[in-house]
């Protein structure tokens, strides 16, 4: 075959190609000078070094990084990484909670301590690396949720998918045959199926109702994806709420002795932990006075004593212009005062003592808080009198509510009630270390640089004081007297402006997670038609998105509703009429999985 002598360059598709048996064989174009061919296997390939890869550029690199950051895999990895990063916070003492413990740890570990401090392992939750993980997780979750929300919104507004040509290929498939003479038409059968599916909560669309084979497409389970989105949005809300609480919240502790008043100011707290962006103006100007603290014990016949109830009678005044009001503070029943929650976290005894120095002047006078060490309120006592002259005085020992002697003559407390209150103390004099400007624990007396006055190893022995008794210290250093006994309450004041948000988002996340786990995404199609003998042939198929163990149950329920609608009271079909169906794929009246799934219909 001859080719045209002047082929048109504007219409290359009309150019004729040489026949295979042509005398002239087209000569392949010569390869470029820079093209390398591979002889192995007779296949020509360009060398990988000759393939020009497009450059991403700055914008492409940023787009790629954003895609990686906002993937669900990255979000899950960051969530796991955040949990791992929080572990050092429980292994090492944290400076915001206990700065003295951090200082002591660094002193005890001079080699590793400073390095741990450089890596902010004593300030884990405010460290740069923990905050970076927290922020990246926050951004990643937002980047995951927004695109998915857009896709889900389009899916909610879209129509159910079109009816497949062969419903018999679906995991759940069945057919029905309605006998002739019932007056039912294919169009009416499709409308009935539409009404049944709509009543079962499906979003339904009927198609080709005026045609020969009308069908119905239905879909439900969008709440599954909605719940998934709600869960992730709520997780973002929890993270944001916790961040707000960490920035603006605060927590403080105060020990209040009976008769004393706590005022909500910075100087009113024994310990105070502010948020990152805390300001003193956030403190509400309220006051709380401990009127009386009562403890009820359960005394069993075997001698065991168990506490039954603790409650503190307090007087609260939220504003200087308001009248004070009486309140009762109990364990696990905090008071809401000035936007804060006041918790009762501890209690004990506070013996009232008077310490006079060697010049007869009062160096200390007032209640001393004892730290309970057991169930009968044996309490550790530390008394410091830095104003004593000529030497500072210190005392350390125990308070016994009900003092008793054992067989070896050692005092112990036999009951938590103050039946026979007694102070057992050792005394020291010297420099207490309070004038160096270094903070010290009020419940610890460092006796390393002090000289003992009273203890068991000295001739003077220890100090034993009953109620209203006075003891003169050796060497004319002064005296100490036990003047009375009061109770105290340990209060924890907590302010968290984000606690309501955390509660709301936590409940929403639980609801969203439940919806995403227990709801199923399903699609149903029903197709109807009229056979030659006048029967109405119906076939239906069901498909689940993902695993759905209840899909077979749903198919049975749908079949029962269709049979109840069309076949209740109708004459039985004649088997001689034949097994014709719309898809010609199953015996009329059968239901179940197709052979393609490995199960019999």
C-alpha positions in Angstrom: 0.0 0.0 0.0 1.3 3.4 -1.0 1.3 6.3 1.4 0.2 9.7 0.3 3.0 11.9 -1.0 1.9 15.0 0.8 0.4 14.1 4.2 -1.3 16.9 6.0 0.5 17.8 9.2 -2.7 19.1 10.6 -4.4 15.7 10.7 -1.9 13.1 11.7 -4.6 10.7 12.7 -5.5 10.2 9.0 -2.0 9.3 8.0 -1.8 5.7 6.8 0.6 3.3 8.4 2.6 0.7 6.4 1.2 -2.8 6.2 3.1 -5.5 8.1 4.0 -7.3 4.9 5.3 -4.1 3.2 8.6 -4.4 1.4 9.9 -1.4 3.3 10.3 -1.8 7.0 10.2 1.5 9.0 13.5 2.4 10.4 13.3 3.1 14.1 14.6 6.5 15.1 18.2 6.6 16.3 18.5 7.0 20.0 19.7 10.3 21.4 23.3 10.6 22.3 22.6 10.8 25.9 20.3 7.7 25.9 21.6 4.5 27.2 20.0 1.1 26.4 20.2 -2.1 28.3 20.8 -5.3 26.3 19.8 -7.7 29.1 16.5 -9.4 28.1 16.3 -7.5 24.9 14.6 -4.5 26.7 15.8 -1.0 26.2 15.6 1.1 29.4 16.9 4.5 30.2 19.4 4.6 33.0 18.1 5.9 36.3 20.7 8.6 36.3 19.2 10.0 33.1 15.7 10.4 34.5 15.1 14.1 35.4 13.1 14.4 38.7 11.2 17.6 39.1 12.3 19.8 42.0 9.8 20.3 44.8 10.9 23.7 45.6 10.1 25.6 48.8 6.3 25.6 48.3 6.3 21.9 47.4 8.4 21.0 50.4 6.1 22.9 52.7 3.1 21.2 51.2 4.7 17.8 51.6 5.6 18.6 55.3 2.0 19.8 56.0 0.6 16.6 54.4 2.8 14.4 56.6 2.1 16.4 59.8 -1.7 16.3 59.2 -1.9 12.6 58.5 -3.7 10.4 61.1 -0.6 8.2 61.4 1.4 11.2 62.5 -1.3 12.3 65.0 -1.3 8.8 66.6 2.4 8.8 66.7 2.5 12.2 68.4 -0.2 11.1 70.9 2.0 8.1 71.8 5.1 10.3 72.0 3.3 12.7 74.3 2.5 9.9 76.7 6.1 8.7 76.6 7.4 12.3 77.2 5.2 12.6 80.3 7.0 9.6 81.9 10.0 11.6 83.3 7.5 13.8 85.2 6.8 10.8 87.4 10.4 9.6 87.7 12.0 12.8 88.7 10.9 15.5 91.2 9.3 18.5 89.5 10.3 22.0 90.4 6.8 23.5 90.4 5.5 20.9 92.8 8.5 20.5 95.2 11.5 22.8 94.5 13.2 21.7 97.7 13.2 18.1 96.5 14.7 19.1 93.2 17.5 21.0 95.0 18.2 18.0 97.2 18.2 15.7 94.2 20.8 17.8 92.4 22.9 17.9 95.6 22.7 14.2 96.0 23.6 13.6 92.3 26.3 16.1 91.4 27.2 14.3 88.3 23.8 13.6 86.6 21.7 16.2 88.4 22.9 19.3 86.5 22.6 17.5 83.2 19.1 16.4 83.9 18.3 20.1 84.8 19.8 21.2 81.4 17.4 18.9 79.6 14.5 20.3 81.7 13.7 16.9 83.3 12.8 18.7 86.5 10.3 21.0 84.6 8.9 18.4 82.2 5.4 19.8 81.6 6.7 23.3 80.9 9.8 22.2 79.0 10.5 23.2 75.4 10.4 19.7 74.0 7.2 18.7 75.8 5.5 21.9 74.7 6.6 21.2 71.1 5.1 17.8 71.1 1.9 19.2 72.6 1.6 21.9 70.0 2.4 19.6 67.1 -0.2 17.2 68.2 -2.7 20.1 68.5 -1.9 21.2 64.9 -1.9 17.7 63.5 -5.4 17.0 64.9 -6.7 20.2 63.5 -5.2 19.4 60.1 -6.7 15.9 60.2 -10.2 17.0 61.2 -10.8 19.9 58.8 -10.4 18.0 55.5 -12.4 15.0 56.9 -15.1 17.3 58.0 -15.4 18.8 54.5 -15.5 15.4 52.9 -18.1 14.2 55.4 -20.2 17.4 54.8 -20.2 16.6 51.1 -21.2 13.0 51.8 -24.1 14.1 53.9 -25.5 16.2 51.1 -24.8 13.7 48.3 -27.3 11.2 47.1 -27.0 7.4 47.8 -24.8 5.6 45.3 -26.4 4.3 42.1 -27.9 0.8 42.1 -25.3 -1.8 41.0 -26.1 -3.8 37.9 -25.6 -7.2 39.6 -26.9 -7.1 43.2 -26.1 -10.8 43.5 -22.4 -9.9 44.0 -23.1 -8.1 47.2 -22.3 -9.8 50.6 -26.0 -10.1 51.5 -28.4 -10.8 48.7 -31.9 -12.1 48.4 -35.0 -12.2 46.1 -38.7 -12.2 46.5 -41.5 -13.1 44.1 -45.0 -11.5 44.7 -47.7 -13.6 43.0 -49.7 -12.1 40.1 -53.2 -10.9 40.8 -52.4 -8.9 44.0 -52.6 -5.6 42.2 -49.0 -4.7 43.1 -47.0 -3.0 40.4 -43.2 -2.7 40.1 -43.4 1.0 40.7 -45.6 0.6 43.8 -43.3 -2.1 45.1 -40.3 0.3 44.8 -42.3 2.9 46.7 -43.1 0.4 49.4 -39.5 -0.5 49.8 -38.6 3.2 49.9 -41.1 3.8 52.8 -39.8 0.7 54.7 -36.1 1.8 54.4 -36.9 5.4 55.3 -38.7 4.2 58.4 -35.6 2.2 59.4 -33.5 5.3 59.3 -32.0 5.1 55.9 -31.5 8.1 53.6 -33.4 6.9 50.5 -33.7 7.8 46.8 -36.1 6.1 44.4 -35.0 5.8 40.7 -36.7 5.1 37.5 -40.2 4.7 39.1 -41.8 5.1 35.6 -39.5 2.5 34.0 -39.5 -1.2 33.7 -37.0 -1.9 36.5 -37.4 0.8 39.2 -34.9 0.7 42.1 -34.3 2.2 45.5 -30.9 3.2 46.9 -30.5 3.7 50.6 -27.7 4.5 52.9 -27.3 5.0 56.7 -24.6 5.1 59.3 -23.3 8.6 58.7 -23.4 9.1 62.5 -20.4 6.7 62.6 -18.2 9.2 60.8 -19.9 12.1 62.6 -19.0 10.4 65.9 -15.4 10.0 64.7 -15.2 13.7 63.9 -16.8 14.6 67.2 -14.3 12.4 69.1 -11.3 14.2 67.4 -12.8 17.6 67.8 -13.4 16.9 71.5 -9.9 15.7 71.8 -8.7 19.0 70.5 -11.1 20.7 72.9 -9.6 18.7 75.9 -6.1 19.7 74.9 -7.1 23.3 74.5 -8.9 23.4 77.8 -6.0 21.8 79.6 -3.7 24.4 78.1 -6.0 27.2 79.2 -6.1 25.7 82.7 -2.3 25.5 82.8 -2.0 29.1 81.7 -4.5 30.8 84.0 -5.2 28.3 86.8 -3.4 28.1 90.2 -3.2 25.8 93.2 -2.3 26.6 96.8 -2.2 25.0 100.2 -2.8 26.5 103.6 -3.0 25.0 107.2 -5.6 26.8 109.3 -5.8 26.4 113.0 -9.0 26.7 114.9 -9.8 30.4 115.3 -7.4 31.5 112.5 -8.6 33.2 109.3 -7.3 32.5 105.8 -7.4 35.4 103.3 -7.1 34.6 99.6 -3.9 36.6 98.9 -0.5 35.4 97.9 1.0 35.9 101.4 -1.9 33.9 102.8 -0.7 30.6 101.3 1.8 28.2 102.7 2.6 27.0 99.2 1.4 28.4 96.0 1.7 27.0 92.4 0.6 29.6 89.8 -0.2 29.0 86.1 2.2 30.3 83.4 0.1 33.5 82.8 -1.3 33.9 86.3 -1.7 37.4 87.7 -2.4 38.3 91.3 -5.5 40.1 90.1 -7.1 36.7 89.5 -7.4 36.1 93.3 -10.9 36.7 94.6 -10.8 38.8 97.8 -12.6 36.2 100.1 -11.7 35.0 103.6 -12.3 31.8 105.5 -12.2 31.3 109.3 -12.0 27.9 110.9 -14.4 28.0 113.8 -14.2 24.4 114.9 -12.9 21.1 113.6 -14.6 17.8 114.7 -13.6 14.2 114.2 -15.9 11.2 114.9 -14.2 7.9 115.6 -15.6 4.3 115.5 -14.4 2.4 118.5 -14.6 -1.3 118.1 -14.7 -3.9 120.9 -11.2 -5.2 119.9 -9.7 -1.8 120.6 -9.4 -0.7 117.0 -10.3 2.9 116.3 -11.3 4.1 112.9 -12.3 7.6 111.9 -15.9 7.9 110.7 -16.3 11.6 109.8 -14.3 14.8 109.5 -16.0 18.2 109.1 -14.9 21.7 109.6 -17.3 24.5 110.6 -16.1 27.6 108.8 -17.2 31.2 108.4 -16.9 32.5 104.8 -17.0 36.1 103.6 -16.7 36.4 99.8 -16.8 40.2 99.7 -16.0 42.8 102.3 -19.4 44.4 101.8 -21.3 41.1 102.2 -22.4 39.4 105.4 -20.4 36.4 106.5 -22.1 33.0 106.2 -21.6 29.7 108.0 -20.5 26.7 105.9 -19.5 23.1 106.6 -16.4 21.7 104.8 -16.2 17.9 104.5 -13.9 15.4 102.8 -14.9 15.1 99.1 -17.4 17.9 99.5 -15.4 21.1 98.6 -16.7 24.6 99.0 -17.1 26.9 96.0 -15.8 30.2 97.1 -15.0 33.1 94.8 -14.7 30.8 91.7 -12.3 28.5 93.5 -12.8 25.1 95.1 -11.6 24.6 98.7 -10.9 21.0 99.6 -10.3 19.5 103.0 -7.2 17.3 102.6 -5.9 16.8 106.1 -6.1 17.5 109.8 -4.3 17.1 113.1 -3.4 18.7 116.4 -1.7 22.0 117.0 -0.3 22.3 120.6 -0.1 25.9 121.9 3.4 26.5 123.3 5.3 29.5 124.8 9.1 29.7 124.4 11.0 32.1 126.6 14.7 32.8 126.0 17.6 33.2 128.4 16.6 36.8 129.1 13.0 35.9 130.0 11.5 37.4 126.9 8.9 35.5 124.8 10.7 34.2 121.8 7.8 32.3 120.4 4.1 31.9 121.4 1.3 30.2 119.5 0.0 26.9 118.1 2.5 24.6 116.4 1.2 22.3 113.7 2.0 18.6 114.3 2.3 16.2 111.4 0.4 12.9 112.1 2.5 9.8 111.6 -0.1 7.1 112.4 -3.8 6.4 113.0 -3.7 7.5 116.6 -2.3 10.9 115.7 1.2 10.5 117.0 2.5 13.8 115.6 5.9 15.0 114.7 6.7 18.4 116.3 9.3 21.0 115.2 9.5 24.3 117.1 11.9 27.1 116.0 12.5 30.2 118.0 14.9 32.3 115.9 14.3 35.4 118.0 15.6 33.8 121.2 18.6 35.5 122.9 21.5 35.1 123.4 21.1 31.9 121.3 18.4 30.7 118.9 16.4 27.8 120.2 15.0 24.7 118.4 12.9 21.8 119.5 12.0 18.5 117.8 10.0 15.6 119.1 6.5 14.1 119.3 3.0 15.0 120.4 1.0 12.2 122.0 -2.8 12.8 122.2 -3.2 10.0 124.8 0.2 9.3 126.4 0.8 5.9 127.7 3.9 3.9 128.8 4.9 0.5 127.4 6.7 -2.3 129.4 10.1 -0.6 128.6 9.0 2.8 129.8 8.7 4.3 126.3 5.8 6.7 125.8 3.3 6.1 123.0 -0.2 7.2 122.1 -3.0 4.8 122.9 -5.9 6.8 121.4 -6.5 9.5 118.8 -8.6 11.6 121.2 -6.7 14.0 123.5 -7.3 12.1 126.8 -3.8 12.7 128.1 -2.0 15.1 125.8 1.8 15.2 126.2 4.8 16.7 124.5 8.1 14.7 124.2 10.9 17.0 123.0 14.6 17.4 122.6 16.0 21.0 122.6 18.9 22.6 120.8 20.6 26.0 120.6 22.8 27.7 118.1 22.3 29.0 114.5 19.0 27.7 113.0 20.1 28.8 109.5 17.1 31.0 109.0 19.1 34.2 108.6 20.9 33.0 105.4 18.0 33.7 103.1 17.8 30.1 102.1 14.2 28.6 102.3 13.9 25.7 104.7 11.2 23.2 105.6 9.2 24.3 108.7 8.7 20.7 109.6 12.4 19.8 109.6 15.1 20.9 112.1 18.6 20.5 110.9 20.6 19.7 114.1 24.0 19.2 112.4 25.2 22.7 113.5 23.2 22.9 116.7 24.3 22.1 120.3 21.9 19.7 122.2 20.4 20.8 125.5 18.0 18.0 126.1 17.9 14.4 124.9 18.1 10.9 126.3 21.9 10.8 126.0 22.4 13.8 128.3 22.1 14.0 132.0 19.2 16.5 131.6 17.2 13.9 129.7 14.4 14.7 127.3 11.6 17.2 127.9 8.2 15.7 128.9 5.4 18.3 129.1 1.8 17.7 130.1 -1.0 20.2 129.6 -0.3 23.5 131.4 3.2 22.5 132.4 6.5 24.4 132.0 10.0 23.2 131.6 13.1 25.2 132.4 15.9 24.6 129.9 19.4 23.8 131.1 22.2 26.4 131.3 19.7 29.1 131.7 18.7 29.1 128.1 15.1 29.8 128.8 11.9 27.7 129.2 9.0 26.1 127.3 5.4 25.6 128.4 2.5 23.6 127.0 -0.4 26.0 127.3 -3.3 24.5 125.3 -4.4 22.3 122.4 -6.2 23.1 119.2 -7.0 21.3 116.0 -6.1 22.4 112.5 -7.4 21.7 109.0 -5.2 21.4 105.9 -6.9 23.1 102.9 -6.2 22.8 99.2 -7.4 25.8 97.1 -7.8 24.9 93.4 -8.7 27.3 90.6 -9.1 25.9 87.1 -11.1 28.1 84.6 -11.1 25.3 82.1 -12.6 22.5 84.2 -16.0 22.9 82.7 -14.6 22.8 79.2 -12.6 19.6 80.0 -15.8 18.0 81.4 -17.9 18.9 78.3 -15.3 17.8 75.8 -14.6 14.6 77.7 -18.3 13.6 77.6 -18.5 14.5 73.9 -15.4 12.5 73.1 -16.8 9.5 74.9 -20.1 9.8 73.0 -18.3 10.3 69.7 -16.1 7.3 70.3 -19.1 5.1 71.2 -20.9 6.2 68.0 -17.8 5.4 65.9 -17.4 2.0 67.5 -21.0 0.7 67.6 -22.7 2.3 64.7 -22.4 0.7 61.2 -22.2 2.3 57.8 -24.6 0.4 55.5 -26.0 0.6 52.0 -29.1 -1.1 50.7 -30.5 -1.5 47.1 -33.8 -2.9 46.1 -34.8 -3.4 42.4 -38.2 -4.5 41.3 -39.7 -5.6 38.0 -42.6 -7.5 36.4 -42.1 -11.0 35.0 -43.8 -12.3 31.9 -46.4 -14.2 34.0 -47.4 -11.1 35.9 -45.4 -11.8 39.1 -43.5 -8.9 40.7 -39.9 -9.9 41.1 -37.9 -8.2 43.8 -34.2 -8.4 44.6 -32.2 -6.7 47.2 -28.6 -6.4 48.3 -26.8 -5.0 51.3 -23.2 -3.8 51.6 -21.3 -2.6 54.7 -18.4 -0.3 54.9 -15.8 -2.3 56.8 -16.6 -5.2 59.1 -20.3 -5.5 60.2 -21.3 -8.6 62.0 -24.9 -7.5 62.0 -25.3 -7.1 58.3 -26.9 -10.5 57.9 -29.4 -9.7 60.7 -30.3 -6.5 58.9 -30.9 -8.4 55.7 -33.2 -10.8 57.5 -35.1 -7.9 59.1 -35.5 -6.2 55.7 -36.8 -9.4 54.2 -39.3 -9.9 57.0 -40.7 -6.4 56.5 -41.0 -6.8 52.7 -42.8 -10.2 53.2 -45.1 -8.7 55.8 -45.9 -5.9 53.4 -46.5 -7.9 50.2 -47.0 -11.6 51.0 -49.1 -11.6 54.2 -52.3 -13.4 53.2 -51.2 -13.7 49.5 -51.6 -17.1 47.8 -48.5 -19.2 47.7 -46.5 -19.1 44.5 -46.7 -22.1 42.1 -43.3 -23.8 41.8 -44.2 -24.6 38.2 -44.0 -21.0 37.4 -40.3 -21.1 37.4 -37.4 -19.4 39.3 -37.1 -16.3 37.1 -35.7 -13.3 38.8 -34.6 -9.9 37.7 -30.9 -10.6 37.9 -31.4 -14.3 36.9 -28.9 -15.1 39.6 -30.8 -16.8 42.4 -33.9 -18.9 43.1 -37.0 -16.9 43.9 -37.5 -16.6 47.6 -33.9 -17.2 48.5 -31.8 -15.0 50.7 -28.3 -15.1 52.2 -24.7 -14.7 51.0 -23.7 -15.5 47.4 -21.3 -18.2 46.3 -18.6 -15.5 45.8 -18.3 -15.1 49.5 -17.8 -18.8 50.1 -21.3 -19.5 51.6 -24.4 -21.0 50.1 -27.4 -18.8 49.3 
